[in-house]
């Protein structure tokens, strides 16, 4: 995807449990723009998470699901989603394989419905060598890193997603009236 493509991002579809037979959020979003969006699961493991994940989930260990996101067969994003072992251990989140309806749908079925307004942090960095390899980037390429912190509607931290992106990102923000 070219950096001047007008693609306005919206986190809401990624926080909405899917209905039976409904496409995952990425496949649906890409298709709505005339593209083919796919994902490849790179691995699932229990890890000592990065500080932001540890602090948000309040845990020393987390299950991470690592995915390669592709647009028209080209890699455009690495997505690592972290879950507290208290929530994820012994569930499909901790197993290798596709989760029907996605992780958010599974979490909702477990009583962890996602809030409507996650915290999102966007930063720029130079891609690491492993990121360059996975995303087919030349050394020294800048990437965007979007970190999404999601709580359940009861306020419990439930997911941290760290997405390393090669594409242009434009967000539409809404304001809340208090």
N, C-alpha and C positions, 0 to 999 in steps of 0.2 A: 504494500500500500504506500503510495507516495505521501510525502509529508504535507502536501497541500490539499489532500483529500478532506472534504468537509465531513467529519465523522464526530458527532457530538456524543460523548460517553454519558451513560446513565447507569448508576449502580443498581437501581431498583430491580431490574429483571434478574440480577444475580442474587438478590436477597429474597426472591419470591419462590416458594415451593412450587414445583411443576405439577401439573395434573397428569393423570395416566395418559400415556401416548404422546405427550407434549415434548417437543424438542428441548434440548438443554439450551440455556440462555445464550451461549456463544454461537451455537449453530443457528439459532433463530435470528440473532442480531446480524450476523454476517449475511444470511439469506435475505433479510429485509433490505440489504444494501446491494444485492446482486452478487455476493461472494459465496464461496464455500468455506465454512469454518469447521475445523476439526480439532480434536485434542488427542494427545498421546500420553498415556500414563507412564512416567519415567520411573516411578518407584514410590513405595510406601514404607516408612520406617519410624521407629521411635528414636527420638534424638534429644540432646540437650539443645534447646532452641536459642536463637539469637536473643539478645537482651530485650528488645522491644516486645518480642513474643512472650518471653518469660515474665516480664513486668505486667503485661496486659492480662495474660491468662492466669497469672499468679501460680506458676508451676515451674519446676526444675526440669521436667520431662514433658515432651509433647509428641504426638503423632503428626507426621508431615506427609502430605500427599503432593508429590512433585509431578507437574504436567508441562508438556510442550504444547503451546497453542499455535495452530497454523491457520493461515488464510490463503485460500487457493493453493494449498500444498506447500506454501512457504512459511517457515517459522517466523513468528512475529512477537512471541512472548513466552517467557518462562513463568509459571505460576506455582508457587509453593503455598499450600494452605495448611495451617497448623491448628491442632485441636488438643485441648488438655487431655492427658491420659485418663483422667477421672471420667471424662465423657466418652472418649473414643475407644479405649481399650476393650477388646472383646466385641467390637461392633464391626460393621462393614467399613467404617472409616479407617480401621487399622489393617484391613486386608487388601491385598493387591487385586485390582479388578474394578471395572466400571460399576458405579452405584446408580441404579435405575432412578432417574429423576434428579440425580446429583446430591452432593453432600448437604445442601440446604434443605432439600426435601426430606432426606433421612433425619437430619437434626430436628426438623419440625415434627416428624412422626415420633421422635423421642421426647418431645415436650420442650424443645428449644426453638421456638419460633423467633426468627430474626427481627430485630428492631428495624424501623424505617430509615433511621438516620445514623449510619455508621460514621466513624471518624476515618477520614482518608488523608493520608500524607503523601505528597508527591515530591520527589527529589530527582536530581539529575546526577549521573555518575559516568565514568568511563567504564565500559564493559570489561569484566575480567576475562582472562583467557578462556576459561571454561564457558562463560556466557557467549563469547565470540564463536567458539566452536559450535555450541548448540544452536545459535541463532544465525550461523553463516555470516558473521560480521568480520570486517577487517580489524586488526588491532587498532586501538585508539578511538573506536566508535563510541559516541555518547549514547546512553540509554536513559529512559525514564524508569524510576522505581516507584510504584504506587503501592503503599501499604494500607490495607483496609482492616480496621479493627471493628468487629461486629459483636454486639451484645444481644442476648435474647430479650424478648419483651419484658421479662422479669428482671432485667438488669445484669444477668450473669454473662461474663465474657465467654463467647462460644467459638469464635473463629478469628484467626489472623491470616490474611492472605497477602503475600508479598509477590508482586507482579513486576517482572523486568520486561520492559516494552521497547520495541524498535520503532513503533509507529508514532505518528503525531497524535496528540491527545488534546481534545477540546471538551471541556465540561460545561454543562449548563447547571447553574446553581439556583436554588430556590431559597427565598427568605422566609423565615418563620415570624409570625406575629405573636408577640407575647401579651 
